[in-house]
Amino acid sequence: MHHLWLIPTIPLAGSMINLLLGRRLPKIAVSGVAIGSVLLSFLWVLNVLSGLGSLEEAHVERYFTWIQSGAFNVGFDLMVDRLTAVMLLVVTGIGLLIHIYSSGYMAHEEGFSRFFAYLNLFMFFMLILVLAANYLVLFVGWEGVGLCSYLLIGFYYLKKSAGDAGKKAFIVNRVGDFGFSLAMFLIVVTFGTLDFGRVFAQAKDMPVEAGVGTLTLICLLLLLGATGKSAQVPLYVWLPDAMEGPTPVSALIHAATMVTAGVYMVARSSTLYLKAPLAMDAVAIIGLVTAVLAATIGLAQNDIKKVFAYSTVSQLGYMFLALGVGAFSAGIFHVVTHAFFKALLFLGAGSVIHALEGEQDMRHMGGLRSKIPVTFATIFCAAVAIAGVPPFSGFHSKDEILLAAHHHAPWMYWVGVVTAGMTAFYVFRAIFMTFFGSYRGHHHPHESPWVMLGPLCILALLSLGGGYIHIPHFLEPLFPLAEGAHEPALVYISVAAGLAGIGLAWLMYVAQPGLPDAIAGSFRGLYTLVYNKYFVDEIYDAAIVHPLRDGSRSVLWKGIDEGVIDNAVNGIGRSARNVGSVLRVMQSGYIRSYATWVVLGSVIVVAAISFLGGSR
Amino acid sequence: MLLNMILFVPLAGFLLLLFFPREQRGAIRTTALLISLLVFVASLGLIPEVRNAPTATSYETNVSWIDYPPIRYHVGIDGLSLWLVILSTLLTPITVLVSWNYIEKRVKEFFAFLLLLEFGMIGVFLAMDLFLFYVFFEVTLVPMYFLIGIWGHDKRIYAAVKFFLYTLAGSVLMLAAIIYLYNRGGTFDYPILLEMLRNGRLALSSTEQFWLFMAFFFAFAVKVPLFPLHTWLPDAHGEAPTAGSIILASVLLKMGTYGLVRFCLPMFPGAARDNAPWIVALAITGIIYGALVAMIQPNMKRLVAYSSVSHLGFVVLGIFSFNQLALDGAVYQMLNHGVSTGALFMLVGYLYERRHSLEIADYGGVATPAPFLAAMFMVTMLASVGLPTLNNFVGEFLVLQGAAQVNFTWAVFAAVGVILSAVYMLWMYQRTFFGEVSEELRSHMHDLSPREWATIIPLVVLMIWMGTATQTFLPVISASNERTLEQTKTNVEFQVNASPSLSSQVKELLNVR
């Protein structure tokens, strides 16, 4: 026993302390409890991992039966293998940095203890998610992180938009969870268990499905779940709105950890997916479509957090592409490097917003390079990492993905390259609009305190050098390395695309600042379409939300319930009333008389039975 | 002895309260509380013996009540009824506390009726004689009728009469069926009838079985309520006082589903299985329909009432899936719904006591002046929408899993209800608790009082307990359900349709899409 349960439980304890006592504790104690619990959890992860050694085999700990019915049995079981180990380190490590950052960022906010209670609760559920040894416990974490996301998006609950965004996130995720649940039902029907070990052991011996069979259906349903949590087409719409939450939340939950849960889950289920090539193709195509769609939207956004949000959606699409072409370890590799540079981008954006007292519109920024130099330097590190500039972290993981995609289908590689170019463009567009040129706002920018800058610096180092932590090699026992020749030409092309994107951004936003407006003017229709995010929200509203709401009101409630059923019932009542005077007396509306009727009725019945029985 | 005490102490309490002078309100409330607490504690004493033998009838008493016709006072408890009895005994003291200040007029009658109601509820779950069951079934009707009719809101008379006539219409048919069975079998005693049906001494033709099944089924379906017999429920809930709503949702509706499991399945297995397809269709329709109509309700209590239609649809689906998991889930869901919906009605009632309105539009921003009330509401809401580790999830999961094993398409449609539950609940929560609070509302709102804490904490604890440590509750339910399912297989003239293979189901499903 390595007491894996301690890893999630320590943050849970921190959460409970802050939830129950936080209002009475000083802020330093609140943040101390929150940061301390994540630190302890991180240290315990290190302790467990060093105790478990090389982890060739999964280490499983079974605690107690959760649900038992008939032959079906599922327990609260946790496990660690190499995949979990990677996720544990990312979640607790990045989580720790973001907790520290938050103690500075949130220092002047209302609801300080509530914030940290939710953030710790999130750590609890996220750790459950990655430690789970069966699908149902994974689902506990899965729903739990969704709950915390809901609570934290709606953290500023006085604002209607925050409440709306939280609700939207929860409900859209519910659609995904619908798929996840159905997948679980099918897994139980097929394998008789939800235990990872037993499901995958059986699945290994099953044939690869040519058409749509049970495994393919399971995988497609799991994919539906993953598209919800990981913000993929068609369920990505909640993530951009989720930026209503405090910025550290965007960094931790909506960039570095929770949104990668879908990637983790698909990678965890790789044994099933490898038997279902059609589902694999679906994963790859959804990933690719999402990557392109979100990247194009990102080109035209002016809110700094929205740019990074669409970038997250797009990068998650990359990870799905990796999964879909069978490069599971490359997908997880990108999860890790993305956690570094995207957390940094968001925290850096948070530092900018903090400096400008809440300003998020990049049109009111500019020239901040000299005013907040540390923030600029660190965020620049993240930008070069995400743009795929060698030798920084994003280059390594993106390279792995693109090469695997090329091996699978060359056209996927080319779409990926174009997306990489767009990524570099919009990220550097944000950098140039924010930090270059002259300041266009009217606040007095001030650099953030070191409690915020410290985590930025650590993340900057990880963003630059993290690519040399060779995750795919570490995961080789789980996911055989995808073959595919390392053609240098392919690498050069993708790097060139990234550099071209940067150069174009420099041209348009530093060298020729008039150019963007001119371009937008000459492609008015296209620009409007992209600027308005292809009107997807509006389409969903018109096609689903409004018909459902109005139909429920006018057809179901007013029509069927009150119109048909109640009318029929009242009609029966009326006609009965006309039958005779006896019934008219019965329906007199006097309560006491009804009671009398009940008693009298019973007596008559008893008498009648006696009579009938007697004559028999 | 213990069981008879648990049954009759509430009746004695009812009579005792009638002798109190009506102005001694404090003494009346305290007496009602003490009596109901005593019954609750005593009922916990039932657990060990039922745990030991969940399929046997424990604490059996079988004496003659009326010589001729031979109606017997035959009561006992087993794994199916144990937790329902304890749910009833737990909720009675809680509703007494809930009504402590809420009820201002005719205090004496109110608390007396609560105890009479408890007597009826416990009796329903214990009766082993069909006529006795019918009597208890009707006994609950009377106090509930008065609770709505006297202490309800504006349209209380309409709601009370509707409630009364709807249920009476159903139970009259059941009574006719009971009498028919007596004429055929010569006894009202349920175990004897069951044995006669099993060994063929009482052989019902399939036509007879069909009509008897339908009579029982109709009575219970009204009570559940199963779509489309549900329209009394929103009115009853909308008009009832808080305590009435809690008992109605938590226990009285369960008398319907309990009756289905206890009587309909074992006595008429053939008819039950033959008619399962359309009943399941109605259940699934109810799940989705109830959720959609709940979504657009402007009145909180009516919203929760429609959500009950949706939740109870899961229970009926589980019962008529004829599958161990689904039935376990159904019975567990009866308890879960009792706990979480009871808590919802309680919290809505607390909002009402403060603001004197049930319209969602009259609220907004309540989380600011009453953060703990908001927090408790949040936990209850999450339980209700089926968040894992809270109670409802376990029941819904088992029902859907079991249904999926029988027919995957059922699970697909029923699971839509799980999505929708989040829609209506979160929307209501947002409109009630989030946003800026108006000065007018702020002046009404204060956070939970110690008495209110005392009523909600036990339910919240149960939500977590029943959601995680299910082994406390499930094994006895599972065991008795296994027996019930065994009974539905005996003496059935038809063949159990082998459920179609999964791959063919998958194909069918894809074609449908």
Interface residues (C-beta under 8 A of the other chain):
Chain A: F64 T65 W66 I67 Q68 S69 G70 F72 F76 L136 F139 V140 E143 G144 L147 Y150 G154 Y157 L158 K160 A162 G163 D164 G166 K167 F170 I171 R174 V175 D177 F178 S181 L182 M184 F185 L186 V188 V189 T190 V212 G213 T214 L217 L548 R549 G551 S552 R553 L556 W557 I560 D561 E562 I565 D566 V569 G573 Q587 G589 I591 Y594 A595 V598 S602 V605 V606 I609 S610 L612 G613 G614 R616
Chain B: I66 Y68 P69 I71 V135 E138 L141 V142 Y145 F146 G149 I150 I157 A160 V161 K162 F164 L165 Y166 L168 L175 I179 Y182 N183 P228 T231 P234 Y289 L292 V293 M295 I296 Q297 Q324 L325 D328 G329 G365 A367 T368 L382 L387 P388 T389 V394 F397 L398 L400 Q401 G402 A404 Q405 F408 A411 V412 A415 V416 V418 I419 A422 V423 L426 W427 Q430 F433 F434 G435 E436 T468 A469 T470 Q471 L474 P475 S478 E482 L502 S503 V506 L509 L510
